[in-house]
Amino acid sequence: MTTHNDEEQTSRLFELADLILAVGRHIEASKETEAESGTPLEGAVMRYIDRHPGTTANAAAEATQLISSNFSRAVRRLEQAGYVRREADAHDARRVRLYPTEKARENLQRLREVWSRLLEDAVADPDEIDSAISTLRHIEARLVARTRGEAG
């Protein structure tokens, strides 16, 4: 039997997810009009590689929750577009490391500018920005841990 408090919590969590998706749609729409972009899957892969240069394909696929065939296709497209380069691991030649290219860095800088302009009028208070970042990082970390089967 669900209680009133359970229903309120469910409603709040649903609204949080819905608002995150709504904000994401605005951000995604701004990217399409002002900066080079690929598919959302390619964007997720590229953001992970940018944040974790030298990552392995397995680690990146797991973190982005993509099946290996979709992940491989996204990396191939990013590589063909000049955003990702592969290097053999210095300690294990069988392992490949993924790195962002200079073109990827330039595109990321354009995205930083586009997204910053988009949000600067919507949220200008530094404390509010820091609070939102902290909360969303915490949520993301817990979701990633859950998908990896980690406690927490």
Secondary structure, DSSP 8 states (H G I E B T S, - for coil): ---HHHHHHHHHHHHHHHHHHHHHHHHHHHHHHHS----HHHHHHHHHHHHSTTEEHHHHHHHHT--HHHHHHHHHHHHHTTSEEEEE-SS-TTSEEEEE-HHHHHHHHHHHHHHHHHHHTT---HHHHHHHHHHHHHHHHHHHHHHTT---
